[in-house]
Amino acid sequence: MLFPGWTAILKGVCSLEEPSPDAQLAAPPPVTEARLLSAMDEVFGFRQFRPNQREIISAVLAGRDVFAVMPTGGGKSLCYQLPAHVMEGTCLVVSPLISLMKDQVDAAVANGLRAEFLNSSLAGADRTRVTGRLSAGELDLLYLAPERLVMQRFLPLLKAARLSLIAVDEAHCISEWGHDFRKDYLSLDRLVPEFPHVPVAAFTATATHRVEQDIIDKLRLRNPFRVRASFDRPNLFYQVIPKDDVEAQVLKFIRGRPGDSGIVYRTTRKDVESTAAFLQDHKIKAVAYHAGLDQEVRKLHQEMFNRDEVNVVVATIAFGMGIDKSNIRYVVHGDLPKNIEGYYQETGRSGRDGEPAECVLFFSYGDVQKLRYFVKQVEDPRQRGIQEQKLKQMADFGSSFHCRRRQILRYFGEKYPSGNCGACDICAPGARRIDATREAQIVMSAIARTQERSDARHVIDIVTGNASDKVRAMGHDQLKTFGIGKDHDERDWAQTVADLLERECLLKAGGGGDGGAPLTLTDKGKDVLFGRRGFTFIRTPPLARQTAGSKAEMLRAEVQDEDLFELLRSLRKQLAKDRGVPPYVVFSDRTLRELARVKPVTLGQMREVTGVGTVKLHEYGLDFISQIGRYLDDPARGRPKRRE
């Protein structure tokens, strides 16, 4: 349990009541801001706090409960790892997936923290060793799955230990309104009653105001310090592309980013395996991941991805929650997600290191129809209504031509401060807004004149003046719209039909994805046809490498050496392999880029680079400065001798 008088810890950092003289005697020395900054530098290699970190850590050290919504990559792990380092006792971290715990512990240990995990994957001797360290007070961090935390046989052990903090990661899992509700998390409502003197801090990257209050109520948090960080991820570029031959589209995208790590999400296991095999057949290092695979296969594939042995994971949403891999440069959705929370969480797995990353959604109206079918099968009317609303919001995101970033932020109750984000397909410099009202009216006029019984192929034949046997047999070559669209080719008209379907101006009869289904007009489509509203769409250069206008992008734009960066990346991979940890545990891409830019050749110079703490400097410093020195001394590169 906590020492009495913890509210005195941050005198000078937080404004708190003056403690009694007795409490002052019992309390540990105050943790000043200078001490926190020093510890953050020495352990993590960071020289300043990110937004909201200082306030959250101050509240935790003051013994107060916390609820924090922070985007992926926003630095939430520091909010409990730094207190765990400076406080007396052990911080328990509730984590949803045991497959991630080893990597989380490896990353903490690499920074010099005393960390362990406890789950069913450990042998009996290892479980005994870990519980022994907990009882002896030898741990800063202990990662647990939610069900183990409240086991009756385990509770006495926890109560006998000195706990400094309980951190609940992925806290949205406890809310029925969240996008990934898990029954195991409901047992966490026992935390506060069982450990009344231990502060509880709940963290999530996605929570509407409704989900936020639901989490606070279910965890029984006591007047928590609340933080809602901005949901904006300025280093992510969002793009929606009409879905055609999705596997070929995905292949083209990946080929434009050789060597980069990425995730491709597909809805079904069948599509996951098909897409993974397709990429493998085209010489892309890709593996599949879904719940139907053997557990050992899933574990192997995740480890291969984490260790940069493969570039791409093709997965269902079973893959990725809480993933710590920081150098994911893109997330591709081959199918429409069920809701914006899930989409935001999944895209947020890219660019965790702050470097630019891309988020591409291949969108089709057929995907909306498929998901609506499954939503209608939900028996509980209340849950069905929730899912229908969420699906509509996701469909609007994919089909509308408004700033993608603004739509995401608005969903979470946040207003984007400027008019143009410059980092989505709608706001990108190369984006073109096209008025296609005339073309839309031509298509819908042809549909109306054929009594809404024509499929897309037949409509295109009519407007382009193609007198096919079917067109002549039905007398449609005599329509006023026959040949009126000869100035555009068939591909343009096919795209117009697709745009009208995506914008729900047209429907396919029966609501299916059958390419031969007749097209019918919606009320929205009739408004366009009769001139009551216009029809515009956005065109961006398809699948071009996109970057977001962020601080990280400005850093990348500075003078640096891509050849050296690749050499350092290869060195990182080898060092990680030797130690049995993922490469990002050694250093993030962001740290490698700064090393390639600064080119330190002494340990002192390297220590100034972001992400290089004292433990990592001791462990890896000589290897990296030696590599940089050899690179600078290589006469074949025509570069000046290294500085002394």
C-alpha angles and dihedrals in degrees: 000000000000123000115254113261098035086145087073095058099092102043102156092022100060131021104243137153117281108258124230118264090251092053090050090055092050096044124092118247112291115268101229124199089250089057091049093049091048092050092046090053096044097044105030104020093237121135100193140024122256118232113300096003095104093050094047093048091048091054092048093050089049089059095251128141115247136204113190132178106196127163120246107274091027093114102254094149090064088057090070102021095058093049088046088057097049101035129081113252137018129311113218114212117199107210125180102218123050090199089071099046097084092054091047090052093044089054092049093047090049087061092050101261122139100240139160139166129220122204143122093281091072122092118239094259091052092049089052091049093050095046088048091055090048092052092046092053092243097132132085093182134023119183117208138173113241096248093055093050092067101036108134093229092048098047096073090054091052093046091052091052125080106251120193100181143351113219118194110202123198087019093174086080089079094059124084086208092056122095096245108037114182124189092213088067092060089074089067090080085086094064099088096044092046095044105028095163097049119088116235120212119192120198132188137158095213128043133134116212088263093053090045093058092043091055093048091050096046094047090044091228113188112235089314125205101248127212126180105183119195113281089215115118100192094187093060122090114206121206134172117199128186108256116239120140094001099188092051089046092051091048092052091050094050094046088059090060106049115186095012122125118236147160125229113198121205126177102228133046089234092057091045092056093041093051094044091051091047091053092046090051087056093052097260115142098236137148134191127240128187139132093260093067121093111272092241091051091051091049092049094049092048091049091049090053094045091050094049092244088128127028101211138043115195105201152157117238087275085088126074116023108147093355110172099201102125102190101066103136099187144015118201124194110203090183135033115273118232096241144001094252090060092044092050092047093048096045088046090068088077123080097015089152091060094251119129116280137174132233115195126183120192102209133197132165088229089068090055090053093049093051091047089056092056093044090055089058092063106110100202105083092208094052091043090054091050092051093046091053093048092048091051090053090050092048091050089053092055098041104040126085099223127114107293093213092051090051093052093048093046090054090058093046097259129126120219107235100220136047100242125032094196089208107086134064091260096052100032116121092244095050117116124202108214126195104221098166093121093049092047091051092050092053095045093044089056090049092049093047090054091052091251092288099116128099123220095267092053093047091051091050089054098049094043093048096245104157097206121176090259093049092051094043091055093043092240091135085075095059120112089238094055108120094354090125100051090121090073127054126238094264091058091052092046088054091049090054090049091050091050091050092048091050090048094241087123134034131197112238110256091020092258134130094244109137090213096054116120117256120236132190123246125207088259090053092050089054088058094043093053095043098252091124137012130241120225134162139186126243121196127177099277118246094347113154105267130196133193124236099246140133088260091055091052089052090051090050092058120095109287139138121254091189090057091045090056091049091051090048090054090048091050091052092051094047090049091049091051090053097040096240134116115269093244088062088065096049136330123245087252091059091047091052091051090049089051090049099043096034098203116198099182130058090240092056092046092051088064092062116102112258096024109116126176096267094049091045090055093044101043109008100098092048093054099042089047090054091048091047093052090048094051092046095051105113091197089072093056091227127145119262115271120268118255 
